[in-house]
Amino acid sequence: MTLSEPTKTTVHVLRHGEVFNPGKILYGRLPDFHLSELGHQMAKAATEVLAGRDITHVVASPLERAQETAAPFAAEFKLDIASDVRLIESANYFEGKKVSVGDGAFSNPRHWWVLRDPITPSWGEAYLVIAQRMFEAVQAARVSAEGHEAVCVSHQLPIWTLRRYIEGKRLWHDPRRRECGLASLTSFRFEGSKVVGVDYSEPAAHLVAMSATAKTAKGA
């Protein structure tokens, strides 16, 4: 008697495209922050890279920028966009504030106590909580697309935290070293429920290079 091989499934976790944010605030989970025109182009570029793939499930964070990034995938693959709150941006004390070095909330002494613990961290949702909810969301997408491929649209910190969690790395990190560009794909390859590989790509890199805000995007 031979055991059947585990089902192979790929879940592509996509960061949304550039957001229109002239006030340069950390928008976090705030409503009414939409993709810029360049951001829409980034979403289309990511869609084009996966066109022809066996995508059977598209799910996104409920925030507008994620839903808008998912829209061209839904159109390409003739699928509805599911929403999963577990893919949402992380909670952050500084949401709604400017956090630029020198002229933002970080320079105000009354906020310094909030920055006391970079490991949990003290200023927002715990990294472990982010990792666990994201892993649950990706596993749910895997089940929905079992034997095929899924696209999950989320946000930079949740995606990077998930990747570090899956790769067995410590969750606290230097934000400047995150490998999770705008409209980038972090693809998890599963055999059954086990992750057997992680791939990273930047299908919209040529557009990100045109973005004046790509390196300083707040609450993305």
N, CA and C atoms as a LAMMPS dump frame, in Angstrom:
ITEM: TIMESTEP
0
ITEM: NUMBER OF ATOMS
660
ITEM: BOX BOUNDS ff ff ff
-5.0000000000000000e+02 5.0000000000000000e+02
-5.0000000000000000e+02 5.0000000000000000e+02
-5.0000000000000000e+02 5.0000000000000000e+02
ITEM: ATOMS id mol type element x y z
1 1 1 N 0.853 -1.192 0
2 1 2 C 0 0 0
3 1 3 C 0.888 1.241 0
4 2 1 N 0.629 2.171 -0.901
5 2 2 C 1.425 3.392 -0.991
6 2 3 C 0.577 4.583 -0.566
7 3 1 N 1.211 5.486 0.103
8 3 2 C 0.513 6.697 0.511
9 3 3 C 0.512 7.691 -0.644
10 4 1 N -0.606 8.362 -0.845
11 4 2 C -0.68 9.359 -1.913
12 4 3 C 0.177 10.567 -1.546
13 5 1 N 0.709 11.222 -2.557
14 5 2 C 1.526 12.402 -2.315
15 5 3 C 0.642 13.551 -1.838
16 6 1 N 1.161 14.419 -0.968
17 6 2 C 0.363 15.557 -0.494
18 6 3 C 0.045 16.516 -1.638
19 7 1 N -1.097 17.149 -1.542
20 7 2 C -1.535 18.087 -2.569
21 7 3 C -0.654 19.334 -2.573
22 8 1 N -0.235 19.749 -3.76
23 8 2 C 0.609 20.938 -3.889
24 8 3 C -0.259 22.164 -4.185
25 9 1 N -0.055 23.199 -3.409
26 9 2 C -0.81 24.444 -3.542
27 9 3 C 0.154 25.612 -3.357
28 10 1 N -0.057 26.684 -4.095
29 10 2 C 0.759 27.89 -3.916
30 10 3 C -0.137 29.05 -3.514
31 11 1 N 0.269 29.763 -2.482
32 11 2 C -0.445 30.964 -2.048
33 11 3 C 0.478 32.162 -2.242
34 12 1 N 0.087 33.051 -3.144
35 12 2 C 0.852 34.267 -3.425
36 12 3 C 0.324 35.382 -2.521
37 13 1 N 1.175 35.916 -1.66
38 13 2 C 0.767 37.009 -0.781
39 13 3 C 1.34 38.306 -1.356
40 14 1 N 0.444 39.169 -1.759
41 14 2 C 0.795 40.377 -2.513
42 14 3 C 0.638 41.622 -1.647
43 15 1 N 1.663 42.438 -1.606
44 15 2 C 1.519 43.747 -0.968
45 15 3 C 0.801 44.671 -1.947
46 16 1 N -0.054 45.531 -1.436
47 16 2 C -0.792 46.46 -2.294
48 16 3 C 0.147 47.448 -2.983
49 17 1 N -0.396 48.184 -3.948
50 17 2 C 0.384 49.174 -4.674
51 17 3 C 0.472 50.506 -3.934
52 18 1 N 1.129 51.464 -4.575
53 18 2 C 1.326 52.787 -3.97
54 18 3 C -0.007 53.443 -3.616
55 19 1 N -0.017 54.119 -2.475
56 19 2 C -1.215 54.798 -1.973
57 19 3 C -1.07 56.31 -2.138
58 20 1 N -2.175 56.976 -2.439
59 20 2 C -2.188 58.44 -2.509
60 20 3 C -2.218 58.973 -1.078
61 21 1 N -1.129 59.578 -0.646
62 21 2 C -0.985 60.006 0.746
63 21 3 C -0.205 61.317 0.811
64 22 1 N -0.813 62.398 0.288
65 22 2 C -0.078 63.665 0.237
66 22 3 C 0.3 64.205 1.611
67 23 1 N -0.456 63.827 2.652
68 23 2 C -0.153 64.303 3.992
69 23 3 C 0.985 63.566 4.659
70 24 1 N 1.427 62.477 4.03
71 24 2 C 2.552 61.669 4.523
72 24 3 C 2.357 61.221 5.977
73 25 1 N 1.137 60.767 6.283
74 25 2 C 0.876 60.255 7.62
75 25 3 C 0.95 58.734 7.611
76 26 1 N 1.05 58.163 8.785
77 26 2 C 0.992 56.715 8.905
78 26 3 C -0.493 56.354 8.929
79 27 1 N -1.01 55.888 7.798
80 27 2 C -2.464 55.711 7.681
81 27 3 C -2.967 54.41 8.274
82 28 1 N -2.107 53.41 8.418
83 28 2 C -2.505 52.189 9.114
84 28 3 C -3.822 51.607 8.65
85 29 1 N -4.792 51.528 9.575
86 29 2 C -6.103 50.963 9.267
87 29 3 C -7.152 52.033 8.963
88 30 1 N -6.733 53.291 8.836
89 30 2 C -7.689 54.36 8.575
90 30 3 C -8.384 54.146 7.23
91 31 1 N -9.67 54.518 7.14
92 31 2 C -10.394 54.372 5.872
93 31 3 C -10.031 55.479 4.885
94 32 1 N -10.456 55.286 3.648
95 32 2 C -10.363 56.302 2.591
96 32 3 C -8.942 56.612 2.135
97 33 1 N -8.064 55.643 2.249
98 33 2 C -6.741 55.768 1.633
99 33 3 C -6.698 54.808 0.447
100 34 1 N -6.705 55.402 -0.749
101 34 2 C -6.841 54.636 -1.983
102 34 3 C -5.517 54.58 -2.752
103 35 1 N -5.453 53.687 -3.715
104 35 2 C -4.277 53.61 -4.575
105 35 3 C -4.131 54.883 -5.39
106 36 1 N -2.898 55.278 -5.611
107 36 2 C -2.608 56.353 -6.555
108 36 3 C -2.74 55.783 -7.968
109 37 1 N -2.625 56.63 -8.96
110 37 2 C -2.665 56.138 -10.339
111 37 3 C -1.52 55.159 -10.58
112 38 1 N -0.352 55.482 -10.05
113 38 2 C 0.79 54.575 -10.186
114 38 3 C 0.523 53.273 -9.437
115 39 1 N -0.158 53.366 -8.315
116 39 2 C -0.503 52.167 -7.552
117 39 3 C -1.396 51.224 -8.331
118 40 1 N -2.347 51.789 -9.078
119 40 2 C -3.208 50.959 -9.934
120 40 3 C -2.375 50.27 -11.016
121 41 1 N -1.409 50.979 -11.565
122 41 2 C -0.529 50.373 -12.568
123 41 3 C 0.288 49.235 -11.965
124 42 1 N 0.72 49.409 -10.723
125 42 2 C 1.467 48.346 -10.043
126 42 3 C 0.612 47.095 -9.887
127 43 1 N -0.64 47.275 -9.512
128 43 2 C -1.543 46.133 -9.352
129 43 3 C -1.718 45.392 -10.674
130 44 1 N -1.84 46.144 -11.75
131 44 2 C -1.988 45.521 -13.069
132 44 3 C -0.716 44.773 -13.47
133 45 1 N 0.44 45.345 -13.138
134 45 2 C 1.712 44.682 -13.467
135 45 3 C 1.825 43.348 -12.743
136 46 1 N 1.408 43.316 -11.491
137 46 2 C 1.445 42.065 -10.729
138 46 3 C 0.479 41.046 -11.32
139 47 1 N -0.672 41.53 -11.748
140 47 2 C -1.659 40.638 -12.366
141 47 3 C -1.109 40.019 -13.641
142 48 1 N -0.444 40.835 -14.44
143 48 2 C 0.095 40.342 -15.712
144 48 3 C 1.122 39.237 -15.5
145 49 1 N 1.894 39.337 -14.422
146 49 2 C 2.906 38.313 -14.135
147 49 3 C 2.256 36.965 -13.819
148 50 1 N 1.097 37.005 -13.175
149 50 2 C 0.425 35.757 -12.803
150 50 3 C -0.647 35.326 -13.796
151 51 1 N -0.878 36.121 -14.827
152 51 2 C -1.866 35.742 -15.844
153 51 3 C -1.468 34.407 -16.456
154 52 1 N -2.438 33.533 -16.618
155 52 2 C -2.15 32.214 -17.158
156 52 3 C -1.853 31.185 -16.089
157 53 1 N -1.67 31.633 -14.842
158 53 2 C -1.467 30.699 -13.737
159 53 3 C -2.817 30.137 -13.29
160 54 1 N -2.753 29.124 -12.473
161 54 2 C -3.96 28.412 -12.042
162 54 3 C -4.537 29.041 -10.77
163 55 1 N -4.886 30.32 -10.863
164 55 2 C -5.44 31.04 -9.716
165 55 3 C -6.933 30.738 -9.604
166 56 1 N -7.342 30.216 -8.453
167 56 2 C -8.759 29.877 -8.251
168 56 3 C -9.372 30.603 -7.063
169 57 1 N -8.59 31.409 -6.371
170 57 2 C -9.107 32.103 -5.18
171 57 3 C -8.366 33.415 -5.007
172 58 1 N -9.123 34.507 -4.825
173 58 2 C -8.548 35.83 -4.576
174 58 3 C -9.171 36.378 -3.298
175 59 1 N -8.331 36.764 -2.356
176 59 2 C -8.817 37.274 -1.073
177 59 3 C -7.958 38.463 -0.679
178 60 1 N -8.557 39.426 0.009
179 60 2 C -7.815 40.641 0.351
180 60 3 C -8.2 41.158 1.728
181 61 1 N -7.287 41.917 2.292
182 61 2 C -7.582 42.721 3.474
183 61 3 C -8.781 43.609 3.159
184 62 1 N -9.618 43.935 4.137
185 62 2 C -10.786 44.777 3.855
186 62 3 C -10.468 46.237 3.563
187 63 1 N -9.232 46.678 3.77
188 63 2 C -8.892 48.074 3.52
189 63 3 C -8.917 48.381 2.024
190 64 1 N -9.299 49.627 1.698
191 64 2 C -9.523 49.987 0.295
192 64 3 C -8.327 49.711 -0.603
193 65 1 N -7.139 50.041 -0.144
194 65 2 C -5.964 49.878 -1.004
195 65 3 C -5.708 48.415 -1.35
196 66 1 N -6.052 47.517 -0.444
197 66 2 C -5.887 46.088 -0.723
198 66 3 C -6.973 45.595 -1.673
199 67 1 N -8.204 46.034 -1.447
200 67 2 C -9.306 45.637 -2.317
201 67 3 C -9.07 46.141 -3.745
202 68 1 N -8.554 47.361 -3.875
203 68 2 C -8.278 47.923 -5.198
204 68 3 C -7.132 47.189 -5.885
205 69 1 N -6.156 46.73 -5.12
206 69 2 C -5.052 45.957 -5.699
207 69 3 C -5.535 44.591 -6.157
208 70 1 N -6.516 44.043 -5.455
209 70 2 C -7.06 42.728 -5.818
210 70 3 C -7.965 42.784 -7.044
211 71 1 N -8.526 43.96 -7.336
212 71 2 C -9.529 44.073 -8.399
213 71 3 C -9.07 43.548 -9.761
214 72 1 N -7.872 43.897 -10.258
215 72 2 C -7.471 43.367 -11.565
216 72 3 C -7.281 41.857 -11.575
217 73 1 N -6.95 41.263 -10.433
218 73 2 C -6.852 39.799 -10.346
219 73 3 C -8.234 39.176 -10.482
220 74 1 N -9.22 39.776 -9.806
221 74 2 C -10.585 39.267 -9.901
222 74 3 C -11.084 39.341 -11.338
223 75 1 N -10.752 40.438 -12.02
224 75 2 C -11.172 40.591 -13.412
225 75 3 C -10.462 39.595 -14.323
226 76 1 N -9.165 39.427 -14.129
227 76 2 C -8.376 38.522 -14.972
228 76 3 C -8.833 37.077 -14.846
229 77 1 N -9.109 36.652 -13.621
230 77 2 C -9.43 35.242 -13.392
231 77 3 C -10.924 34.989 -13.214
232 78 1 N -11.721 36.07 -13.396
233 78 2 C -13.189 35.96 -13.309
234 78 3 C -13.61 35.353 -11.967
235 79 1 N -13.088 35.956 -10.914
236 79 2 C -13.372 35.505 -9.553
237 79 3 C -13.888 36.672 -8.717
238 80 1 N -14.66 36.352 -7.696
239 80 2 C -15.05 37.367 -6.724
240 80 3 C -13.894 37.581 -5.746
241 81 1 N -13.83 38.768 -5.162
242 81 2 C -12.816 39.048 -4.145
243 81 3 C -13.4 38.721 -2.776
244 82 1 N -12.805 37.76 -2.11
245 82 2 C -13.184 37.48 -0.727
246 82 3 C -12.438 38.461 0.18
247 83 1 N -13.003 38.751 1.345
248 83 2 C -12.335 39.61 2.32
249 83 3 C -11.992 38.793 3.556
250 84 1 N -10.82 39.049 4.102
251 84 2 C -10.398 38.36 5.321
252 84 3 C -9.719 39.376 6.227
253 85 1 N -10.346 39.685 7.341
254 85 2 C -9.819 40.699 8.252
255 85 3 C -8.466 40.289 8.824
256 86 1 N -8.136 39.012 8.774
257 86 2 C -6.836 38.556 9.279
258 86 3 C -5.681 39.049 8.414
259 87 1 N -5.977 39.544 7.21
260 87 2 C -4.948 40.081 6.318
261 87 3 C -4.73 41.583 6.502
262 88 1 N -5.446 42.183 7.443
263 88 2 C -5.434 43.636 7.604
264 88 3 C -4.076 44.147 8.093
265 89 1 N -3.86 45.446 7.899
266 89 2 C -2.652 46.105 8.399
267 89 3 C -2.57 45.957 9.913
268 90 1 N -1.375 46.012 10.451
269 90 2 C -1.196 45.903 11.9
270 90 3 C -1.688 47.166 12.606
271 91 1 N -2.188 46.985 13.825
272 91 2 C -2.588 48.126 14.642
273 91 3 C -1.337 48.88 15.084
274 92 1 N -1.445 50.213 15.18
275 92 2 C -0.264 51.023 15.497
276 92 3 C -0.675 52.282 16.258
277 93 1 N -0.002 52.553 17.35
278 93 2 C -0.265 53.742 18.171
279 93 3 C -0.136 55.024 17.352
280 94 1 N 0.762 55.042 16.388
281 94 2 C 1.054 56.252 15.628
282 94 3 C 0.132 56.445 14.421
283 95 1 N -0.87 55.606 14.294
284 95 2 C -1.814 55.732 13.181
285 95 3 C -2.416 57.147 13.15
286 96 1 N -2.415 57.743 11.962
287 96 2 C -2.964 59.081 11.8
288 96 3 C -1.976 60.2 12.072
289 97 1 N -0.759 59.839 12.462
290 97 2 C 0.257 60.846 12.782
291 97 3 C 1.365 60.851 11.725
292 98 1 N 2.04 61.986 11.619
293 98 2 C 3.242 62.04 10.79
294 98 3 C 4.383 61.44 11.592
295 99 1 N 5.14 60.574 10.963
296 99 2 C 6.234 59.917 11.689
297 99 3 C 7.581 60.12 10.996
298 100 1 N 7.686 61.151 10.18
299 100 2 C 8.95 61.426 9.502
300 100 3 C 10.018 61.799 10.519
301 101 1 N 11.239 61.354 10.268
302 101 2 C 12.349 61.672 11.167
303 101 3 C 12.569 63.182 11.184
304 102 1 N 12.588 63.763 12.382
305 102 2 C 12.876 65.183 12.516
306 102 3 C 11.656 66.061 12.665
307 103 1 N 10.549 65.716 11.977
308 103 2 C 9.378 66.59 12.038
309 103 3 C 8.097 65.835 12.379
310 104 1 N 8.228 64.612 12.851
311 104 2 C 7.05 63.806 13.123
312 104 3 C 6.892 63.468 14.593
313 105 1 N 6 62.488 14.856
314 105 2 C 5.676 62.104 16.227
315 105 3 C 6.879 61.566 16.984
316 106 1 N 7.824 60.959 16.28
317 106 2 C 8.984 60.378 16.96
318 106 3 C 9.821 61.435 17.691
319 107 1 N 9.757 62.684 17.225
320 107 2 C 10.568 63.742 17.83
321 107 3 C 9.897 64.368 19.05
322 108 1 N 8.67 63.965 19.335
323 108 2 C 7.927 64.524 20.464
324 108 3 C 8.154 63.668 21.711
325 109 1 N 8.737 64.238 22.767
326 109 2 C 9.054 63.445 23.965
327 109 3 C 7.861 62.73 24.576
328 110 1 N 6.657 63.244 24.402
329 110 2 C 5.506 62.596 25.032
330 110 3 C 5.186 61.24 24.405
331 111 1 N 5.771 60.955 23.247
332 111 2 C 5.548 59.66 22.597
333 111 3 C 6.669 58.66 22.885
334 112 1 N 7.734 59.098 23.51
335 112 2 C 8.91 58.233 23.644
336 112 3 C 8.636 56.987 24.48
337 113 1 N 7.764 57.088 25.49
338 113 2 C 7.456 55.924 26.325
339 113 3 C 6.874 54.796 25.477
340 114 1 N 6.141 55.17 24.443
341 114 2 C 5.513 54.167 23.582
342 114 3 C 6.571 53.363 22.823
343 115 1 N 7.745 53.933 22.656
344 115 2 C 8.812 53.288 21.886
345 115 3 C 9.746 52.436 22.753
346 116 1 N 9.368 52.2 24.001
347 116 2 C 10.284 51.575 24.96
348 116 3 C 10.632 50.128 24.633
349 117 1 N 9.756 49.413 23.933
350 117 2 C 9.955 47.972 23.715
351 117 3 C 9.861 47.634 22.227
352 118 1 N 10.992 47.527 21.538
353 118 2 C 10.962 47.216 20.102
354 118 3 C 10.751 45.739 19.802
355 119 1 N 10.751 44.911 20.817
356 119 2 C 10.679 43.466 20.583
357 119 3 C 9.239 42.973 20.508
358 120 1 N 8.327 43.553 21.31
359 120 2 C 6.934 43.07 21.303
360 120 3 C 6.154 43.419 20.028
361 121 1 N 6.019 44.686 19.588
362 121 2 C 6.565 45.937 20.09
363 121 3 C 5.536 46.682 20.949
364 122 1 N 6.004 47.675 21.705
365 122 2 C 5.133 48.408 22.62
366 122 3 C 4.208 49.391 21.91
367 123 1 N 4.495 49.742 20.664
368 123 2 C 3.699 50.766 19.974
369 123 3 C 2.57 50.193 19.107
370 124 1 N 2.425 48.88 19.121
371 124 2 C 1.363 48.349 18.273
372 124 3 C 1.086 46.881 18.51
373 125 1 N 0.409 46.297 17.566
374 125 2 C 0.036 44.886 17.632
375 125 3 C 1.281 44.007 17.754
376 126 1 N 1.218 43.038 18.629
377 126 2 C 2.368 42.16 18.852
378 126 3 C 2.72 41.396 17.581
379 127 1 N 4.015 41.292 17.303
380 127 2 C 4.459 40.577 16.109
381 127 3 C 3.918 39.147 16.079
382 128 1 N 3.898 38.481 17.218
383 128 2 C 3.425 37.101 17.25
384 128 3 C 1.947 37.016 16.894
385 129 1 N 1.165 37.979 17.347
386 129 2 C -0.263 38.01 17.008
387 129 3 C -0.436 38.218 15.506
388 130 1 N 0.351 39.138 14.944
389 130 2 C 0.299 39.375 13.495
390 130 3 C 0.634 38.094 12.738
391 131 1 N 1.72 37.453 13.138
392 131 2 C 2.172 36.239 12.45
393 131 3 C 1.118 35.147 12.502
394 132 1 N 0.514 34.952 13.647
395 132 2 C -0.461 33.873 13.8
396 132 3 C -1.72 34.12 12.992
397 133 1 N -2.225 35.361 12.991
398 133 2 C -3.439 35.621 12.205
399 133 3 C -3.162 35.534 10.712
400 134 1 N -1.987 36.004 10.304
401 134 2 C -1.621 35.914 8.894
402 134 3 C -1.466 34.46 8.458
403 135 1 N -0.861 33.648 9.313
404 135 2 C -0.691 32.233 8.981
405 135 3 C -2.049 31.549 8.865
406 136 1 N -2.982 31.904 9.741
407 136 2 C -4.333 31.357 9.658
408 136 3 C -5.004 31.771 8.349
409 137 1 N -4.815 33.028 7.948
410 137 2 C -5.419 33.522 6.711
411 137 3 C -4.851 32.805 5.491
412 138 1 N -3.543 32.611 5.479
413 138 2 C -2.903 31.932 4.353
414 138 3 C -3.313 30.463 4.304
415 139 1 N -3.428 29.833 5.45
416 139 2 C -3.886 28.439 5.477
417 139 3 C -5.329 28.334 4.981
418 140 1 N -6.165 29.308 5.326
419 140 2 C -7.545 29.311 4.836
420 140 3 C -7.575 29.469 3.318
421 141 1 N -6.701 30.331 2.789
422 141 2 C -6.613 30.509 1.34
423 141 3 C -6.117 29.233 0.673
424 142 1 N -5.17 28.571 1.315
425 142 2 C -4.665 27.297 0.773
426 142 3 C -5.784 26.271 0.668
427 143 1 N -6.603 26.182 1.693
428 143 2 C -7.721 25.231 1.677
429 143 3 C -8.703 25.58 0.557
430 144 1 N -8.982 26.874 0.383
431 144 2 C -9.925 27.305 -0.658
432 144 3 C -9.406 27.025 -2.058
433 145 1 N -8.086 27.041 -2.226
434 145 2 C -7.481 26.836 -3.552
435 145 3 C -6.743 25.512 -3.641
436 146 1 N -7.053 24.572 -2.79
437 146 2 C -6.276 23.333 -2.693
438 146 3 C -6.032 22.686 -4.057
439 147 1 N -4.765 22.425 -4.327
440 147 2 C -4.383 21.845 -5.608
441 147 3 C -4.204 22.874 -6.708
442 148 1 N -4.415 24.14 -6.382
443 148 2 C -4.315 25.226 -7.368
444 148 3 C -3.464 26.356 -6.76
445 149 1 N -3.823 27.602 -7.061
446 149 2 C -3.08 28.743 -6.529
447 149 3 C -4.05 29.809 -6.041
448 150 1 N -3.626 30.562 -5.035
449 150 2 C -4.445 31.64 -4.478
450 150 3 C -3.633 32.926 -4.418
451 151 1 N -4.337 34.055 -4.416
452 151 2 C -3.716 35.366 -4.225
453 151 3 C -4.334 36.002 -2.986
454 152 1 N -3.485 36.409 -2.043
455 152 2 C -3.913 37.124 -0.837
456 152 3 C -3.286 38.513 -0.868
457 153 1 N -4.084 39.561 -0.777
458 153 2 C -3.536 40.921 -0.788
459 153 3 C -3.506 41.465 0.638
460 154 1 N -2.323 41.871 1.064
461 154 2 C -2.152 42.336 2.438
462 154 3 C -1.213 43.538 2.455
463 155 1 N -0.481 43.699 3.548
464 155 2 C 0.301 44.898 3.821
465 155 3 C 1.723 44.523 4.238
466 156 1 N 2.622 45.491 4.149
467 156 2 C 4.05 45.181 4.294
468 156 3 C 4.419 44.489 5.607
469 157 1 N 4.084 45.116 6.74
470 157 2 C 4.494 44.526 8.02
471 157 3 C 3.872 43.145 8.251
472 158 1 N 2.572 42.958 8.012
473 158 2 C 2.014 41.612 8.176
474 158 3 C 2.67 40.564 7.277
475 159 1 N 2.955 40.931 6.036
476 159 2 C 3.571 39.97 5.113
477 159 3 C 4.984 39.615 5.574
478 160 1 N 5.763 40.627 5.934
479 160 2 C 7.146 40.38 6.348
480 160 3 C 7.192 39.588 7.657
481 161 1 N 6.273 39.893 8.569
482 161 2 C 6.211 39.157 9.836
483 161 3 C 5.851 37.698 9.588
484 162 1 N 4.898 37.472 8.696
485 162 2 C 4.516 36.103 8.335
486 162 3 C 5.701 35.344 7.762
487 163 1 N 6.424 35.976 6.864
488 163 2 C 7.563 35.296 6.24
489 163 3 C 8.615 34.915 7.281
490 164 1 N 8.93 35.848 8.183
491 164 2 C 9.924 35.551 9.21
492 164 3 C 9.437 34.424 10.129
493 165 1 N 8.163 34.412 10.417
494 165 2 C 7.561 33.373 11.26
495 165 3 C 7.697 32.007 10.597
496 166 1 N 7.364 31.94 9.321
497 166 2 C 7.436 30.675 8.587
498 166 3 C 8.881 30.212 8.431
499 167 1 N 9.793 31.15 8.246
500 167 2 C 11.204 30.802 8.079
501 167 3 C 11.928 30.564 9.41
502 168 1 N 11.2 30.679 10.506
503 168 2 C 11.788 30.388 11.811
504 168 3 C 12.746 31.45 12.322
505 169 1 N 12.576 32.687 11.867
506 169 2 C 13.443 33.782 12.303
507 169 3 C 12.766 34.587 13.413
508 170 1 N 13.56 35.318 14.175
509 170 2 C 12.964 36.159 15.213
510 170 3 C 12.082 37.212 14.545
511 171 1 N 10.994 37.568 15.215
512 171 2 C 10.004 38.433 14.582
513 171 3 C 10.365 39.913 14.649
514 172 1 N 11.041 40.357 15.688
515 172 2 C 11.426 41.769 15.721
516 172 3 C 12.595 41.975 14.76
517 173 1 N 12.634 43.142 14.13
518 173 2 C 13.562 43.333 13.016
519 173 3 C 13.748 44.822 12.734
520 174 1 N 14.679 45.123 11.865
521 174 2 C 14.926 46.484 11.394
522 174 3 C 13.993 46.737 10.206
523 175 1 N 13.02 47.657 10.328
524 175 2 C 12.078 47.909 9.234
525 175 3 C 12.75 48.28 7.914
526 176 1 N 13.943 48.837 7.992
527 176 2 C 14.644 49.258 6.772
528 176 3 C 15.14 48.07 5.96
529 177 1 N 15.14 46.884 6.568
530 177 2 C 15.667 45.697 5.894
531 177 3 C 14.568 44.744 5.413
532 178 1 N 13.321 45.209 5.447
533 178 2 C 12.236 44.35 4.978
534 178 3 C 12.337 44.12 3.471
535 179 1 N 12.166 42.888 3.059
536 179 2 C 12.112 42.559 1.634
537 179 3 C 10.639 42.383 1.278
538 180 1 N 9.991 43.524 1.033
539 180 2 C 8.554 43.487 0.738
540 180 3 C 8.159 44.801 0.078
541 181 1 N 8.565 44.975 -1.179
542 181 2 C 8.295 46.201 -1.908
543 181 3 C 6.837 46.341 -2.3
544 182 1 N 6.479 47.516 -2.767
545 182 2 C 5.121 47.754 -3.249
546 182 3 C 4.774 46.766 -4.358
547 183 1 N 3.574 46.183 -4.272
548 183 2 C 3.073 45.216 -5.26
549 183 3 C 4.007 44.026 -5.447
550 184 1 N 4.757 43.695 -4.399
551 184 2 C 5.638 42.52 -4.472
552 184 3 C 4.868 41.251 -4.117
553 185 1 N 5.4 40.125 -4.568
554 185 2 C 4.796 38.818 -4.317
555 185 3 C 5.707 37.985 -3.418
556 186 1 N 5.163 37.552 -2.303
557 186 2 C 5.831 36.573 -1.449
558 186 3 C 5.003 35.302 -1.567
559 187 1 N 5.534 34.315 -2.257
560 187 2 C 4.763 33.12 -2.622
561 187 3 C 5.167 31.933 -1.758
562 188 1 N 4.177 31.338 -1.111
563 188 2 C 4.406 30.186 -0.238
564 188 3 C 3.944 28.917 -0.945
565 189 1 N 4.867 27.983 -1.099
566 189 2 C 4.55 26.708 -1.743
567 189 3 C 4.269 25.656 -0.673
568 190 1 N 3.104 25.044 -0.791
569 190 2 C 2.662 24.052 0.186
570 190 3 C 2.634 22.653 -0.413
571 191 1 N 2.927 21.68 0.42
572 191 2 C 2.606 20.281 0.151
573 191 3 C 1.717 19.854 1.304
574 192 1 N 0.449 19.634 1.004
575 192 2 C -0.513 19.478 2.079
576 192 3 C -0.607 20.797 2.823
577 193 1 N -0.528 20.765 4.144
578 193 2 C -0.592 21.989 4.943
579 193 3 C 0.784 22.524 5.316
580 194 1 N 1.841 21.881 4.821
581 194 2 C 3.211 22.25 5.177
582 194 3 C 3.831 23.16 4.123
583 195 1 N 4.436 24.255 4.579
584 195 2 C 5.161 25.141 3.665
585 195 3 C 6.499 24.499 3.323
586 196 1 N 6.744 24.314 2.028
587 196 2 C 7.99 23.675 1.595
588 196 3 C 8.909 24.64 0.846
589 197 1 N 8.443 25.852 0.602
590 197 2 C 9.287 26.815 -0.094
591 197 3 C 8.681 28.202 -0.086
592 198 1 N 9.537 29.21 -0.144
593 198 2 C 9.11 30.604 -0.188
594 198 3 C 9.855 31.299 -1.321
595 199 1 N 9.109 31.988 -2.169
596 199 2 C 9.711 32.726 -3.283
597 199 3 C 9.309 34.191 -3.184
598 200 1 N 10.189 35.068 -3.615
599 200 2 C 9.914 36.501 -3.58
600 200 3 C 10.2 37.113 -4.941
601 201 1 N 9.302 37.986 -5.391
602 201 2 C 9.515 38.663 -6.671
603 201 3 C 8.882 40.053 -6.629
604 202 1 N 9.363 40.917 -7.52
605 202 2 C 8.867 42.289 -7.593
606 202 3 C 8.422 42.596 -9.019
607 203 1 N 7.216 42.174 -9.384
608 203 2 C 6.744 42.369 -10.759
609 203 3 C 6.547 43.825 -11.147
610 204 1 N 6.437 44.706 -10.16
611 204 2 C 6.224 46.123 -10.462
612 204 3 C 7.455 46.966 -10.149
613 205 1 N 8.625 46.339 -10.113
614 205 2 C 9.848 47.06 -9.732
615 205 3 C 10.097 48.275 -10.621
616 206 1 N 9.782 48.158 -11.902
617 206 2 C 10.011 49.273 -12.826
618 206 3 C 9.115 50.465 -12.491
619 207 1 N 7.952 50.189 -11.912
620 207 2 C 7.042 51.259 -11.507
621 207 3 C 7.41 51.802 -10.13
622 208 1 N 7.85 50.926 -9.257
623 208 2 C 8.297 51.356 -7.928
624 208 3 C 9.459 52.333 -8.064
625 209 1 N 10.307 52.113 -9.055
626 209 2 C 11.447 53.003 -9.293
627 209 3 C 10.989 54.414 -9.668
628 210 1 N 9.759 54.527 -10.169
629 210 2 C 9.202 55.824 -10.551
630 210 3 C 8.506 56.518 -9.386
631 211 1 N 8.304 55.799 -8.286
632 211 2 C 7.549 56.325 -7.153
633 211 3 C 8.414 57.208 -6.27
634 212 1 N 7.923 58.406 -5.99
635 212 2 C 8.657 59.322 -5.115
636 212 3 C 8.495 58.943 -3.651
637 213 1 N 7.534 58.072 -3.356
638 213 2 C 7.235 57.744 -1.956
639 213 3 C 7.526 56.294 -1.596
640 214 1 N 8.019 55.503 -2.524
641 214 2 C 8.177 54.063 -2.288
642 214 3 C 9.02 53.739 -1.065
643 215 1 N 10.084 54.499 -0.84
644 215 2 C 10.986 54.194 0.277
645 215 3 C 10.496 54.742 1.61
646 216 1 N 9.48 55.614 1.555
647 216 2 C 9.004 56.234 2.794
648 216 3 C 7.514 56.036 2.995
649 217 1 N 6.909 55.055 2.295
650 217 2 C 5.469 54.818 2.412
651 217 3 C 5.101 54.544 3.861
652 218 1 N 4.073 55.22 4.351
653 218 2 C 3.69 55.111 5.758
654 218 3 C 2.468 54.207 5.916
655 219 1 N 2.543 53.3 6.869
656 219 2 C 1.393 52.461 7.181
657 219 3 C 0.983 51.58 6.052
658 220 1 N 1.957 51.077 5.279
659 220 2 C 1.651 50.306 4.09
660 220 3 C 1.603 48.833 4.362
